[in-house]
Amino acid sequence: MVRIVDLKKISKWIVVIGAANWGLIGLFNFNLVTFLLGSWPILVTVVYVLVGAAGFWAVYNKLTKPSKK
């Protein structure tokens, strides 16, 4: 069974990978996801959905995290 802590770590890494891909797109007009998975468009879509879901999960965790005082 996947623990919440594991989901947070996985989510964080997916967000980092997604950000790196967007950095490559912005700097060099090079999309690593389509380069690696271009022949499988459904997998490209799955990767983008996972990156988006991980981003929403990260925002949710940030907004619902109790403040330390």
PDB file of N, H, CA, C and O in Angstrom:
ATOM      1  N   MET A   1       0.833  -1.176   0.000  1.00  0.00           N
ATOM      2  CA  MET A   1       0.000   0.000   0.000  1.00  0.00           C
ATOM      3  C   MET A   1       0.884   1.248   0.000  1.00  0.00           C
ATOM      4  O   MET A   1       1.871   1.318   0.733  1.00  0.00           O
ATOM      5  N   VAL A   2       0.527   2.220  -0.819  1.00  0.00           N
ATOM      6  H   VAL A   2      -0.275   2.163  -1.414  1.00  0.00           H
ATOM      7  CA  VAL A   2       1.306   3.445  -0.932  1.00  0.00           C
ATOM      8  C   VAL A   2       0.925   4.397   0.196  1.00  0.00           C
ATOM      9  O   VAL A   2      -0.252   4.684   0.414  1.00  0.00           O
ATOM     10  N   ARG A   3       1.930   4.878   0.901  1.00  0.00           N
ATOM     11  H   ARG A   3       2.887   4.645   0.724  1.00  0.00           H
ATOM     12  CA  ARG A   3       1.686   5.814   1.995  1.00  0.00           C
ATOM     13  C   ARG A   3       1.647   7.241   1.457  1.00  0.00           C
ATOM     14  O   ARG A   3       2.168   7.521   0.377  1.00  0.00           O
ATOM     15  N   ILE A   4       1.030   8.133   2.212  1.00  0.00           N
ATOM     16  H   ILE A   4       0.606   7.905   3.089  1.00  0.00           H
ATOM     17  CA  ILE A   4       0.943   9.541   1.828  1.00  0.00           C
ATOM     18  C   ILE A   4       2.337  10.144   1.690  1.00  0.00           C
ATOM     19  O   ILE A   4       2.579  10.949   0.791  1.00  0.00           O
ATOM     20  N   VAL A   5       3.250   9.760   2.574  1.00  0.00           N
ATOM     21  H   VAL A   5       3.053   9.106   3.304  1.00  0.00           H
ATOM     22  CA  VAL A   5       4.620  10.279   2.507  1.00  0.00           C
ATOM     23  C   VAL A   5       5.254   9.903   1.175  1.00  0.00           C
ATOM     24  O   VAL A   5       5.940  10.718   0.559  1.00  0.00           O
ATOM     25  N   ASP A   6       5.026   8.670   0.729  1.00  0.00           N
ATOM     26  H   ASP A   6       4.468   8.007   1.230  1.00  0.00           H
ATOM     27  CA  ASP A   6       5.556   8.229  -0.556  1.00  0.00           C
ATOM     28  C   ASP A   6       4.933   9.020  -1.700  1.00  0.00           C
ATOM     29  O   ASP A   6       5.631   9.402  -2.640  1.00  0.00           O
ATOM     30  N   LEU A   7       3.624   9.269  -1.630  1.00  0.00           N
ATOM     31  H   LEU A   7       3.057   8.959  -0.867  1.00  0.00           H
ATOM     32  CA  LEU A   7       2.955  10.052  -2.670  1.00  0.00           C
ATOM     33  C   LEU A   7       3.520  11.462  -2.740  1.00  0.00           C
ATOM     34  O   LEU A   7       3.678  12.016  -3.828  1.00  0.00           O
ATOM     35  N   LYS A   8       3.823  12.040  -1.595  1.00  0.00           N
ATOM     36  H   LYS A   8       3.695  11.590  -0.711  1.00  0.00           H
ATOM     37  CA  LYS A   8       4.398  13.389  -1.578  1.00  0.00           C
ATOM     38  C   LYS A   8       5.769  13.403  -2.240  1.00  0.00           C
ATOM     39  O   LYS A   8       6.080  14.315  -3.007  1.00  0.00           O
ATOM     40  N   LYS A   9       6.589  12.402  -1.950  1.00  0.00           N
ATOM     41  H   LYS A   9       6.336  11.661  -1.327  1.00  0.00           H
ATOM     42  CA  LYS A   9       7.918  12.328  -2.558  1.00  0.00           C
ATOM     43  C   LYS A   9       7.820  12.113  -4.064  1.00  0.00           C
ATOM     44  O   LYS A   9       8.513  12.774  -4.837  1.00  0.00           O
ATOM     45  N   ILE A  10       6.961  11.192  -4.476  1.00  0.00           N
ATOM     46  H   ILE A  10       6.397  10.655  -3.848  1.00  0.00           H
ATOM     47  CA  ILE A  10       6.773  10.922  -5.902  1.00  0.00           C
ATOM     48  C   ILE A  10       6.251  12.165  -6.603  1.00  0.00           C
ATOM     49  O   ILE A  10       6.722  12.521  -7.683  1.00  0.00           O
ATOM     50  N   SER A  11       5.284  12.821  -5.990  1.00  0.00           N
ATOM     51  H   SER A  11       4.902  12.531  -5.113  1.00  0.00           H
ATOM     52  CA  SER A  11       4.711  14.038  -6.555  1.00  0.00           C
ATOM     53  C   SER A  11       5.772  15.116  -6.715  1.00  0.00           C
ATOM     54  O   SER A  11       5.828  15.794  -7.741  1.00  0.00           O
ATOM     55  N   LYS A  12       6.608  15.270  -5.705  1.00  0.00           N
ATOM     56  H   LYS A  12       6.562  14.719  -4.871  1.00  0.00           H
ATOM     57  CA  LYS A  12       7.656  16.289  -5.760  1.00  0.00           C
ATOM     58  C   LYS A  12       8.610  16.026  -6.928  1.00  0.00           C
ATOM     59  O   LYS A  12       8.990  16.953  -7.643  1.00  0.00           O
ATOM     60  N   TRP A  13       8.992  14.770  -7.118  1.00  0.00           N
ATOM     61  H   TRP A  13       8.683  14.017  -6.538  1.00  0.00           H
ATOM     62  CA  TRP A  13       9.907  14.445  -8.212  1.00  0.00           C
ATOM     63  C   TRP A  13       9.250  14.622  -9.578  1.00  0.00           C
ATOM     64  O   TRP A  13       9.900  15.063 -10.526  1.00  0.00           O
ATOM     65  N   ILE A  14       7.986  14.285  -9.682  1.00  0.00           N
ATOM     66  H   ILE A  14       7.459  13.927  -8.912  1.00  0.00           H
ATOM     67  CA  ILE A  14       7.285  14.484 -10.955  1.00  0.00           C
ATOM     68  C   ILE A  14       7.195  15.973 -11.276  1.00  0.00           C
ATOM     69  O   ILE A  14       7.359  16.364 -12.432  1.00  0.00           O
ATOM     70  N   VAL A  15       6.939  16.805 -10.271  1.00  0.00           N
ATOM     71  H   VAL A  15       6.806  16.488  -9.332  1.00  0.00           H
ATOM     72  CA  VAL A  15       6.891  18.257 -10.486  1.00  0.00           C
ATOM     73  C   VAL A  15       8.265  18.767 -10.927  1.00  0.00           C
ATOM     74  O   VAL A  15       8.349  19.597 -11.832  1.00  0.00           O
ATOM     75  N   VAL A  16       9.326  18.290 -10.310  1.00  0.00           N
ATOM     76  H   VAL A  16       9.258  17.616  -9.574  1.00  0.00           H
ATOM     77  CA  VAL A  16      10.681  18.710 -10.688  1.00  0.00           C
ATOM     78  C   VAL A  16      10.981  18.310 -12.130  1.00  0.00           C
ATOM     79  O   VAL A  16      11.532  19.105 -12.891  1.00  0.00           O
ATOM     80  N   ILE A  17      10.628  17.098 -12.504  1.00  0.00           N
ATOM     81  H   ILE A  17      10.180  16.452 -11.886  1.00  0.00           H
ATOM     82  CA  ILE A  17      10.855  16.639 -13.875  1.00  0.00           C
ATOM     83  C   ILE A  17      10.035  17.470 -14.859  1.00  0.00           C
ATOM     84  O   ILE A  17      10.528  17.846 -15.922  1.00  0.00           O
ATOM     85  N   GLY A  18       8.785  17.755 -14.504  1.00  0.00           N
ATOM     86  H   GLY A  18       8.384  17.450 -13.640  1.00  0.00           H
ATOM     87  CA  GLY A  18       7.942  18.594 -15.357  1.00  0.00           C
ATOM     88  C   GLY A  18       8.506  19.994 -15.507  1.00  0.00           C
ATOM     89  O   GLY A  18       8.490  20.558 -16.601  1.00  0.00           O
ATOM     90  N   ALA A  19       9.005  20.562 -14.412  1.00  0.00           N
ATOM     91  H   ALA A  19       9.018  20.103 -13.523  1.00  0.00           H
ATOM     92  CA  ALA A  19       9.606  21.895 -14.470  1.00  0.00           C
ATOM     93  C   ALA A  19      10.864  21.889 -15.336  1.00  0.00           C
ATOM     94  O   ALA A  19      11.100  22.823 -16.104  1.00  0.00           O
ATOM     95  N   ALA A  20      11.663  20.843 -15.210  1.00  0.00           N
ATOM     96  H   ALA A  20      11.471  20.085 -14.587  1.00  0.00           H
ATOM     97  CA  ALA A  20      12.861  20.736 -16.048  1.00  0.00           C
ATOM     98  C   ALA A  20      12.477  20.653 -17.522  1.00  0.00           C
ATOM     99  O   ALA A  20      13.130  21.262 -18.370  1.00  0.00           O
ATOM    100  N   ASN A  21      11.428  19.906 -17.826  1.00  0.00           N
ATOM    101  H   ASN A  21      10.898  19.412 -17.137  1.00  0.00           H
ATOM    102  CA  ASN A  21      10.973  19.803 -19.212  1.00  0.00           C
ATOM    103  C   ASN A  21      10.524  21.166 -19.726  1.00  0.00           C
ATOM    104  O   ASN A  21      10.863  21.543 -20.848  1.00  0.00           O
ATOM    105  N   TRP A  22       9.762  21.914 -18.917  1.00  0.00           N
ATOM    106  H   TRP A  22       9.487  21.608 -18.006  1.00  0.00           H
ATOM    107  CA  TRP A  22       9.325  23.254 -19.333  1.00  0.00           C
ATOM    108  C   TRP A  22      10.516  24.187 -19.483  1.00  0.00           C
ATOM    109  O   TRP A  22      10.510  25.048 -20.363  1.00  0.00           O
ATOM    110  N   GLY A  23      11.525  24.038 -18.655  1.00  0.00           N
ATOM    111  H   GLY A  23      11.529  23.339 -17.941  1.00  0.00           H
ATOM    112  CA  GLY A  23      12.745  24.834 -18.812  1.00  0.00           C
ATOM    113  C   GLY A  23      13.436  24.547 -20.128  1.00  0.00           C
ATOM    114  O   GLY A  23      13.897  25.464 -20.808  1.00  0.00           O
ATOM    115  N   LEU A  24      13.508  23.270 -20.490  1.00  0.00           N
ATOM    116  H   LEU A  24      13.134  22.525 -19.938  1.00  0.00           H
ATOM    117  CA  LEU A  24      14.100  22.895 -21.779  1.00  0.00           C
ATOM    118  C   LEU A  24      13.293  23.454 -22.944  1.00  0.00           C
ATOM    119  O   LEU A  24      13.860  23.898 -23.943  1.00  0.00           O
ATOM    120  N   ILE A  25      11.978  23.432 -22.814  1.00  0.00           N
ATOM    121  H   ILE A  25      11.518  23.072 -22.002  1.00  0.00           H
ATOM    122  CA  ILE A  25      11.124  23.983 -23.867  1.00  0.00           C
ATOM    123  C   ILE A  25      11.372  25.485 -23.997  1.00  0.00           C
ATOM    124  O   ILE A  25      11.522  25.996 -25.107  1.00  0.00           O
ATOM    125  N   GLY A  26      11.414  26.187 -22.877  1.00  0.00           N
ATOM    126  H   GLY A  26      11.292  25.772 -21.976  1.00  0.00           H
ATOM    127  CA  GLY A  26      11.610  27.633 -22.910  1.00  0.00           C
ATOM    128  C   GLY A  26      12.983  28.048 -23.406  1.00  0.00           C
ATOM    129  O   GLY A  26      13.098  29.002 -24.175  1.00  0.00           O
ATOM    130  N   LEU A  27      14.021  27.351 -22.979  1.00  0.00           N
ATOM    131  H   LEU A  27      13.927  26.576 -22.354  1.00  0.00           H
ATOM    132  CA  LEU A  27      15.383  27.737 -23.342  1.00  0.00           C
ATOM    133  C   LEU A  27      15.805  27.267 -24.731  1.00  0.00           C
ATOM    134  O   LEU A  27      16.439  28.009 -25.481  1.00  0.00           O
ATOM    135  N   PHE A  28      15.452  26.041 -25.061  1.00  0.00           N
ATOM    136  H   PHE A  28      14.937  25.438 -24.451  1.00  0.00           H
ATOM    137  CA  PHE A  28      15.987  25.436 -26.279  1.00  0.00           C
ATOM    138  C   PHE A  28      14.922  24.964 -27.262  1.00  0.00           C
ATOM    139  O   PHE A  28      15.248  24.374 -28.292  1.00  0.00           O
ATOM    140  N   ASN A  29      13.649  25.221 -26.954  1.00  0.00           N
ATOM    141  H   ASN A  29      13.384  25.701 -26.117  1.00  0.00           H
ATOM    142  CA  ASN A  29      12.544  24.735 -27.778  1.00  0.00           C
ATOM    143  C   ASN A  29      12.662  23.216 -27.985  1.00  0.00           C
ATOM    144  O   ASN A  29      12.421  22.702 -29.078  1.00  0.00           O
ATOM    145  N   PHE A  30      13.038  22.517 -26.910  1.00  0.00           N
ATOM    146  H   PHE A  30      13.234  22.934 -26.022  1.00  0.00           H
ATOM    147  CA  PHE A  30      13.226  21.065 -26.943  1.00  0.00           C
ATOM    148  C   PHE A  30      12.324  20.428 -25.898  1.00  0.00           C
ATOM    149  O   PHE A  30      12.460  20.692 -24.704  1.00  0.00           O
ATOM    150  N   ASN A  31      11.408  19.592 -26.351  1.00  0.00           N
ATOM    151  H   ASN A  31      11.297  19.377 -27.321  1.00  0.00           H
ATOM    152  CA  ASN A  31      10.486  18.915 -25.451  1.00  0.00           C
ATOM    153  C   ASN A  31      10.982  17.490 -25.224  1.00  0.00           C
ATOM    154  O   ASN A  31      10.889  16.640 -26.110  1.00  0.00           O
ATOM    155  N   LEU A  32      11.505  17.244 -24.035  1.00  0.00           N
ATOM    156  H   LEU A  32      11.581  17.935 -23.316  1.00  0.00           H
ATOM    157  CA  LEU A  32      12.078  15.936 -23.710  1.00  0.00           C
ATOM    158  C   LEU A  32      11.025  14.832 -23.723  1.00  0.00           C
ATOM    159  O   LEU A  32      11.310  13.706 -24.130  1.00  0.00           O
ATOM    160  N   VAL A  33       9.815  15.152 -23.281  1.00  0.00           N
ATOM    161  H   VAL A  33       9.584  16.067 -22.951  1.00  0.00           H
ATOM    162  CA  VAL A  33       8.752  14.138 -23.227  1.00  0.00           C
ATOM    163  C   VAL A  33       8.411  13.648 -24.629  1.00  0.00           C
ATOM    164  O   VAL A  33       8.348  12.442 -24.866  1.00  0.00           O
ATOM    165  N   THR A  34       8.192  14.571 -25.556  1.00  0.00           N
ATOM    166  H   THR A  34       8.244  15.551 -25.364  1.00  0.00           H
ATOM    167  CA  THR A  34       7.865  14.137 -26.921  1.00  0.00           C
ATOM    168  C   THR A  34       9.078  13.523 -27.611  1.00  0.00           C
ATOM    169  O   THR A  34       8.925  12.674 -28.489  1.00  0.00           O
ATOM    170  N   PHE A  35      10.282  13.943 -27.224  1.00  0.00           N
ATOM    171  H   PHE A  35      10.407  14.633 -26.511  1.00  0.00           H
ATOM    172  CA  PHE A  35      11.485  13.332 -27.784  1.00  0.00           C
ATOM    173  C   PHE A  35      11.580  11.864 -27.377  1.00  0.00           C
ATOM    174  O   PHE A  35      11.887  11.000 -28.198  1.00  0.00           O
ATOM    175  N   LEU A  36      11.313  11.594 -26.095  1.00  0.00           N
ATOM    176  H   LEU A  36      11.064  12.296 -25.428  1.00  0.00           H
ATOM    177  CA  LEU A  36      11.424  10.223 -25.590  1.00  0.00           C
ATOM    178  C   LEU A  36      10.218   9.358 -25.935  1.00  0.00           C
ATOM    179  O   LEU A  36      10.368   8.162 -26.185  1.00  0.00           O
ATOM    180  N   LEU A  37       9.012   9.952 -25.951  1.00  0.00           N
ATOM    181  H   LEU A  37       8.891  10.924 -25.747  1.00  0.00           H
ATOM    182  CA  LEU A  37       7.786   9.170 -26.106  1.00  0.00           C
ATOM    183  C   LEU A  37       6.971   9.575 -27.324  1.00  0.00           C
ATOM    184  O   LEU A  37       5.794   9.227 -27.417  1.00  0.00           O
ATOM    185  N   GLY A  38       7.567  10.295 -28.249  1.00  0.00           N
ATOM    186  H   GLY A  38       8.523  10.577 -28.173  1.00  0.00           H
ATOM    187  CA  GLY A  38       6.833  10.844 -29.385  1.00  0.00           C
ATOM    188  C   GLY A  38       6.092   9.819 -30.219  1.00  0.00           C
ATOM    189  O   GLY A  38       5.043  10.126 -30.785  1.00  0.00           O
ATOM    190  N   SER A  39       6.617   8.611 -30.307  1.00  0.00           N
ATOM    191  H   SER A  39       7.470   8.362 -29.847  1.00  0.00           H
ATOM    192  CA  SER A  39       5.952   7.594 -31.122  1.00  0.00           C
ATOM    193  C   SER A  39       4.760   6.965 -30.404  1.00  0.00           C
ATOM    194  O   SER A  39       4.021   6.181 -31.000  1.00  0.00           O
ATOM    195  N   TRP A  40       4.570   7.303 -29.128  1.00  0.00           N
ATOM    196  H   TRP A  40       5.170   7.939 -28.644  1.00  0.00           H
ATOM    197  CA  TRP A  40       3.437   6.817 -28.345  1.00  0.00           C
ATOM    198  C   TRP A  40       2.661   8.004 -27.782  1.00  0.00           C
ATOM    199  O   TRP A  40       2.838   8.355 -26.616  1.00  0.00           O
ATOM    200  N   PRO A  41       1.808   8.624 -28.589  1.00  0.00           N
ATOM    201  CA  PRO A  41       1.115   9.842 -28.141  1.00  0.00           C
ATOM    202  C   PRO A  41       0.277   9.647 -26.878  1.00  0.00           C
ATOM    203  O   PRO A  41       0.118  10.589 -26.102  1.00  0.00           O
ATOM    204  N   ILE A  42      -0.253   8.463 -26.658  1.00  0.00           N
ATOM    205  H   ILE A  42      -0.124   7.698 -27.288  1.00  0.00           H
ATOM    206  CA  ILE A  42      -1.052   8.242 -25.452  1.00  0.00           C
ATOM    207  C   ILE A  42      -0.164   8.321 -24.206  1.00  0.00           C
ATOM    208  O   ILE A  42      -0.602   8.809 -23.165  1.00  0.00           O
ATOM    209  N   LEU A  43       1.080   7.843 -24.307  1.00  0.00           N
ATOM    210  H   LEU A  43       1.436   7.446 -25.153  1.00  0.00           H
ATOM    211  CA  LEU A  43       2.003   7.935 -23.171  1.00  0.00           C
ATOM    212  C   LEU A  43       2.418   9.377 -22.909  1.00  0.00           C
ATOM    213  O   LEU A  43       2.596   9.774 -21.758  1.00  0.00           O
ATOM    214  N   VAL A  44       2.573  10.164 -23.976  1.00  0.00           N
ATOM    215  H   VAL A  44       2.428   9.842 -24.911  1.00  0.00           H
ATOM    216  CA  VAL A  44       2.866  11.590 -23.811  1.00  0.00           C
ATOM    217  C   VAL A  44       1.735  12.245 -23.023  1.00  0.00           C
ATOM    218  O   VAL A  44       1.982  13.019 -22.099  1.00  0.00           O
ATOM    219  N   THR A  45       0.504  11.933 -23.389  1.00  0.00           N
ATOM    220  H   THR A  45       0.303  11.304 -24.141  1.00  0.00           H
ATOM    221  CA  THR A  45      -0.657  12.482 -22.687  1.00  0.00           C
ATOM    222  C   THR A  45      -0.669  12.034 -21.229  1.00  0.00           C
ATOM    223  O   THR A  45      -0.942  12.839 -20.338  1.00  0.00           O
ATOM    224  N   VAL A  46      -0.380  10.773 -20.980  1.00  0.00           N
ATOM    225  H   VAL A  46      -0.159  10.120 -21.704  1.00  0.00           H
ATOM    226  CA  VAL A  46      -0.354  10.252 -19.605  1.00  0.00           C
ATOM    227  C   VAL A  46       0.701  10.988 -18.778  1.00  0.00           C
ATOM    228  O   VAL A  46       0.448  11.343 -17.627  1.00  0.00           O
ATOM    229  N   VAL A  47       1.873  11.217 -19.353  1.00  0.00           N
ATOM    230  H   VAL A  47       2.079  10.929 -20.288  1.00  0.00           H
ATOM    231  CA  VAL A  47       2.931  11.934 -18.631  1.00  0.00           C
ATOM    232  C   VAL A  47       2.470  13.339 -18.279  1.00  0.00           C
ATOM    233  O   VAL A  47       2.668  13.789 -17.150  1.00  0.00           O
ATOM    234  N   TYR A  48       1.855  14.042 -19.232  1.00  0.00           N
ATOM    235  H   TYR A  48       1.694  13.677 -20.149  1.00  0.00           H
ATOM    236  CA  TYR A  48       1.382  15.403 -18.957  1.00  0.00           C
ATOM    237  C   TYR A  48       0.284  15.409 -17.895  1.00  0.00           C
ATOM    238  O   TYR A  48       0.238  16.312 -17.059  1.00  0.00           O
ATOM    239  N   VAL A  49      -0.588  14.424 -17.920  1.00  0.00           N
ATOM    240  H   VAL A  49      -0.551  13.690 -18.599  1.00  0.00           H
ATOM    241  CA  VAL A  49      -1.635  14.333 -16.896  1.00  0.00           C
ATOM    242  C   VAL A  49      -1.010  14.073 -15.527  1.00  0.00           C
ATOM    243  O   VAL A  49      -1.434  14.665 -14.534  1.00  0.00           O
ATOM    244  N   LEU A  50      -0.016  13.202 -15.462  1.00  0.00           N
ATOM    245  H   LEU A  50       0.328  12.721 -16.268  1.00  0.00           H
ATOM    246  CA  LEU A  50       0.666  12.927 -14.191  1.00  0.00           C
ATOM    247  C   LEU A  50       1.383  14.165 -13.659  1.00  0.00           C
ATOM    248  O   LEU A  50       1.349  14.434 -12.459  1.00  0.00           O
ATOM    249  N   VAL A  51       2.033  14.917 -14.546  1.00  0.00           N
ATOM    250  H   VAL A  51       2.061  14.698 -15.522  1.00  0.00           H
ATOM    251  CA  VAL A  51       2.711  16.147 -14.119  1.00  0.00           C
ATOM    252  C   VAL A  51       1.692  17.150 -13.598  1.00  0.00           C
ATOM    253  O   VAL A  51       1.919  17.786 -12.568  1.00  0.00           O
ATOM    254  N   GLY A  52       0.573  17.296 -14.298  1.00  0.00           N
ATOM    255  H   GLY A  52       0.389  16.779 -15.134  1.00  0.00           H
ATOM    256  CA  GLY A  52      -0.475  18.206 -13.841  1.00  0.00           C
ATOM    257  C   GLY A  52      -1.061  17.780 -12.510  1.00  0.00           C
ATOM    258  O   GLY A  52      -1.260  18.610 -11.622  1.00  0.00           O
ATOM    259  N   ALA A  53      -1.341  16.489 -12.363  1.00  0.00           N
ATOM    260  H   ALA A  53      -1.180  15.815 -13.084  1.00  0.00           H
ATOM    261  CA  ALA A  53      -1.888  15.981 -11.101  1.00  0.00           C
ATOM    262  C   ALA A  53      -0.889  16.172  -9.964  1.00  0.00           C
ATOM    263  O   ALA A  53      -1.275  16.529  -8.851  1.00  0.00           O
ATOM    264  N   ALA A  54       0.389  15.936 -10.239  1.00  0.00           N
ATOM    265  H   ALA A  54       0.702  15.646 -11.144  1.00  0.00           H
ATOM    266  CA  ALA A  54       1.417  16.131  -9.215  1.00  0.00           C
ATOM    267  C   ALA A  54       1.510  17.600  -8.816  1.00  0.00           C
ATOM    268  O   ALA A  54       1.718  17.917  -7.645  1.00  0.00           O
ATOM    269  N   GLY A  55       1.358  18.483  -9.776  1.00  0.00           N
ATOM    270  H   GLY A  55       1.189  18.226 -10.727  1.00  0.00           H
ATOM    271  CA  GLY A  55       1.369  19.911  -9.474  1.00  0.00           C
ATOM    272  C   GLY A  55       0.211  20.309  -8.580  1.00  0.00           C
ATOM    273  O   GLY A  55       0.392  21.042  -7.608  1.00  0.00           O
ATOM    274  N   PHE A  56      -0.988  19.823  -8.912  1.00  0.00           N
ATOM    275  H   PHE A  56      -1.134  19.228  -9.702  1.00  0.00           H
ATOM    276  CA  PHE A  56      -2.153  20.109  -8.072  1.00  0.00           C
ATOM    277  C   PHE A  56      -1.983  19.514  -6.676  1.00  0.00           C
ATOM    278  O   PHE A  56      -2.362  20.137  -5.685  1.00  0.00           O
ATOM    279  N   TRP A  57      -1.420  18.323  -6.598  1.00  0.00           N
ATOM    280  H   TRP A  57      -1.112  17.817  -7.403  1.00  0.00           H
ATOM    281  CA  TRP A  57      -1.176  17.675  -5.306  1.00  0.00           C
ATOM    282  C   TRP A  57      -0.199  18.506  -4.471  1.00  0.00           C
ATOM    283  O   TRP A  57      -0.388  18.668  -3.266  1.00  0.00           O
ATOM    284  N   ALA A  58       0.848  19.031  -5.120  1.00  0.00           N
ATOM    285  H   ALA A  58       1.002  18.899  -6.100  1.00  0.00           H
ATOM    286  CA  ALA A  58       1.829  19.856  -4.413  1.00  0.00           C
ATOM    287  C   ALA A  58       1.188  21.141  -3.888  1.00  0.00           C
ATOM    288  O   ALA A  58       1.453  21.550  -2.758  1.00  0.00           O
ATOM    289  N   VAL A  59       0.353  21.772  -4.701  1.00  0.00           N
ATOM    290  H   VAL A  59       0.138  21.439  -5.619  1.00  0.00           H
ATOM    291  CA  VAL A  59      -0.338  22.990  -4.266  1.00  0.00           C
ATOM    292  C   VAL A  59      -1.285  22.674  -3.115  1.00  0.00           C
ATOM    293  O   VAL A  59      -1.337  23.409  -2.129  1.00  0.00           O
ATOM    294  N   TYR A  60      -2.028  21.588  -3.240  1.00  0.00           N
ATOM    295  H   TYR A  60      -1.986  20.991  -4.041  1.00  0.00           H
ATOM    296  CA  TYR A  60      -2.951  21.179  -2.169  1.00  0.00           C
ATOM    297  C   TYR A  60      -2.196  20.960  -0.860  1.00  0.00           C
ATOM    298  O   TYR A  60      -2.617  21.435   0.195  1.00  0.00           O
ATOM    299  N   ASN A  61      -1.082  20.241  -0.937  1.00  0.00           N
ATOM    300  H   ASN A  61      -0.740  19.855  -1.794  1.00  0.00           H
ATOM    301  CA  ASN A  61      -0.287  19.977   0.272  1.00  0.00           C
ATOM    302  C   ASN A  61       0.264  21.260   0.869  1.00  0.00           C
ATOM    303  O   ASN A  61       0.319  21.409   2.090  1.00  0.00           O
ATOM    304  N   LYS A  62       0.667  22.177   0.020  1.00  0.00           N
ATOM    305  H   LYS A  62       0.622  22.056  -0.972  1.00  0.00           H
ATOM    306  CA  LYS A  62       1.202  23.449   0.513  1.00  0.00           C
ATOM    307  C   LYS A  62       0.114  24.273   1.200  1.00  0.00           C
ATOM    308  O   LYS A  62       0.364  24.890   2.235  1.00  0.00           O
ATOM    309  N   LEU A  63      -1.090  24.287   0.629  1.00  0.00           N
ATOM    310  H   LEU A  63      -1.293  23.786  -0.212  1.00  0.00           H
ATOM    311  CA  LEU A  63      -2.177  25.092   1.183  1.00  0.00           C
ATOM    312  C   LEU A  63      -2.794  24.483   2.439  1.00  0.00           C
ATOM    313  O   LEU A  63      -3.309  25.210   3.288  1.00  0.00           O
ATOM    314  N   THR A  64      -2.747  23.163   2.564  1.00  0.00           N
ATOM    315  H   THR A  64      -2.328  22.572   1.874  1.00  0.00           H
ATOM    316  CA  THR A  64      -3.374  22.505   3.708  1.00  0.00           C
ATOM    317  C   THR A  64      -2.380  22.154   4.812  1.00  0.00           C
ATOM    318  O   THR A  64      -2.770  21.625   5.853  1.00  0.00           O
ATOM    319  N   LYS A  65      -1.120  22.442   4.593  1.00  0.00           N
ATOM    320  H   LYS A  65      -0.804  22.872   3.747  1.00  0.00           H
ATOM    321  CA  LYS A  65      -0.102  22.139   5.595  1.00  0.00           C
ATOM    322  C   LYS A  65      -0.271  23.076   6.785  1.00  0.00           C
ATOM    323  O   LYS A  65      -0.331  24.293   6.607  1.00  0.00           O
ATOM    324  N   PRO A  66      -0.349  22.528   7.994  1.00  0.00           N
ATOM    325  CA  PRO A  66      -0.493  23.401   9.163  1.00  0.00           C
ATOM    326  C   PRO A  66       0.740  24.284   9.330  1.00  0.00           C
ATOM    327  O   PRO A  66       1.871  23.826   9.163  1.00  0.00           O
ATOM    328  N   SER A  67       0.515  25.538   9.656  1.00  0.00           N
ATOM    329  H   SER A  67      -0.404  25.910   9.792  1.00  0.00           H
ATOM    330  CA  SER A  67       1.637  26.463   9.825  1.00  0.00           C
ATOM    331  C   SER A  67       2.373  26.159  11.126  1.00  0.00           C
ATOM    332  O   SER A  67       1.766  25.793  12.133  1.00  0.00           O
ATOM    333  N   LYS A  68       3.686  26.318  11.081  1.00  0.00           N
ATOM    334  H   LYS A  68       4.179  26.615  10.264  1.00  0.00           H
ATOM    335  CA  LYS A  68       4.519  26.077  12.269  1.00  0.00           C
ATOM    336  C   LYS A  68       4.719  27.406  12.981  1.00  0.00           C
ATOM    337  O   LYS A  68       5.249  28.357  12.407  1.00  0.00           O
ATOM    338  N   LYS A  69       4.291  27.462  14.234  1.00  0.00           N
ATOM    339  H   LYS A  69       3.860  26.690  14.701  1.00  0.00           H
ATOM    340  CA  LYS A  69       4.449  28.703  15.017  1.00  0.00           C
ATOM    341  C   LYS A  69       5.189  28.432  16.287  1.00  0.00           C
ATOM    342  O   LYS A  69       5.418  29.350  17.076  1.00  0.00           O
TER     343      LYS A  69
END
